[in-house]
């Protein structure tokens, strides 16, 4: 079970679509506590637009079943641009 960072609703793990993690927290002993999970691409994009003024780099992972695709660390605005390239 997880709670979508944008809509704050609780979902089963099968509904997990994206995980966003601040790059500077990847090596933290409690890194999982900093992971922001999203139920849909629309909610991820809306969240990224809300924090687009930030310069902090985030690592974005797309989850599809047991497959995970991770994009290189980038600020929110750059991640929004990269999302258009992910199929």
N, C-alpha and C positions, 0 to 999 in steps of 0.2 A: 504494500500500500504506500502511496505517496500523495502529497498535497501539491497541486499545481501552484507555482509561484505567482501566477497572474490572476487566476480566477478563485484561488484558495479553496477549491473543491477537492475532495478526496477521491482517488481512483485506484483501481487494481493495477499492479505492476505491468500488466499486459498493455495498458493504455499509455505507458510512458513513451513519449515521442522525442524529447530533447532534454539534454542535461547541460547546463551552463555553469562553469566553474571559474572563479577568479584565478588567473594564472599564478598570482603570488601565493595562493593557498594550496596548490597542488601537492607540495611536499609537507604540508602541515600534518601532524599526527592525527588530527581529527578532520581530515579533508572532507569526508562525507558530510559533515555538518554544514559546510559551505556550499554544497551542491544545490543548485536551483533547478528543479524539475518542472517540465511543462507537458501538458496533455496534448497540445496541438501546435502546429506551426504558426497559426494565427496568434495564439497567445504568446508564443516566443517572440514573434515579430513586434507585437504591441509592447511587450516588456522592453525590448531593445530600443524601440523608438522613445520610450519614456526615459531611458538612461543614456540616450545618444550623445548627450553633452559630456559624458565621462570619457576620460582618456585611458582608464584602467583597461588592461588587456584581459580578455576572457577566453577560455577554451570551450568550444561548443562541440558536443557529441550528439549525433543523430542516432536514435535507437529505432531499429526495425526488427522486432522479434529478438533473435539472439545475435543479430548483426549490429555492429556499432561502427559509425564513420565519424572520425574526429577531424575537425577543421583546425588549422593552425591558429595560435593565439592572436587575437586582434581586438581593437576597441569595438564597442557596440555598433557604430556606424559602418565600419568595415565588415563586421559580421553580417549585417543586413545586406550589404552588397554581395557577399559570398553566398548567402542563402539562395540568391537567385540562380547561382551556378550549380547548386546541389540538386540532383534529381531525386 
